[in-house]
Amino acid sequence: MRTRVVVFPFDLFGAGGSGAGAELLADELSEILADNRRETVETRASAYTDHVRIRRASFETVEQYQSWREQGRKLARQALDDGDFLIWLSGNHLGCLPVYDVLSGQQPPPLVVQFDAHLDIHQFAGYSKEPSHGNFLLHCEKPLPPLINVGHRELLLTHGAIEQCYLAAHPAWDIRLDAVRRVSEEATGVVLDLDCDVFDAAFFPALARPVPFGLAPQEVLAVIEAIWSRKVRGLLISEFDPARDSDDRSLSTLIWLLEYLLLRNYETG
């Protein structure tokens, strides 16, 4: 199995500046892979280094922005159809919509376990009906894939509105690992979707709109470990704003997680 890293630095209509986060993560990962190849002593990284390929989408012209969603669908479909493990580095969370479009068209669609402070189905009075990082789930091309949220801190959405889009939504104060594990075991495939604002800003300062009472990194890792299996087919990362980071704490968290999951995929014995 190969790992395809798609750098998709789209950050219009919410969390401008997060596109630089996708680029920075890709640059750091490229440096790590280069360092691994130069290493003369055997390390655990040899398990994954030769299996990772990085592909970058470009948003330098008006035409590229106009076709952002079609461009994203093509990149996501290529990776998933080829059976690659997909790492999708987006700017804001809206930049993950093309992946949801592709997942929703698969039969059967995989389960998406979404780590997010928000449930992205907002349609309050005065809220734009156009796609944004706060409502993008309402704009999926087909019916949403089965979806579980972990770590939200929503205070306005009703249970009825949530149940229309989510199989389950576990708030930060009541994450039921057994329930998340059980649904993951029953799924034919699993995709992880990490919106970085699931973290508490005390641990992860690189957030454009931090929400109080977030998760610690080890809590996110505990959920990933609870559901990890060969069924996990990809990881989406969004909403990392490096301009707001402090001593690269947030960058270090994400890079560590990426290396950890690469080892989890490829290391044997």
Secondary structure, DSSP 8 states (H G I E B T S, - for coil): --EEEEEE----SS-TTHHHHHHHHHHHHHHHHHHHHH--S--GGGGTGGGEEEEE----SHHHHHTHHHHHHHHHHHHHHTT-EEEEEESSGGGGHHHHHHHHTSSS--EEEEE-SS-S----TT--SS--TTTGGGG-SSS---EEEEEE--SSS-HHHHHTT-SEEEETT---HHHHHHHHHHSS-EEEEEEGGGB-TTT----SS--SS-B-HHHHHHHHHHH-STTEEEEEEE---GGG-STTHHHHHHHHHHHHHHHHHH---
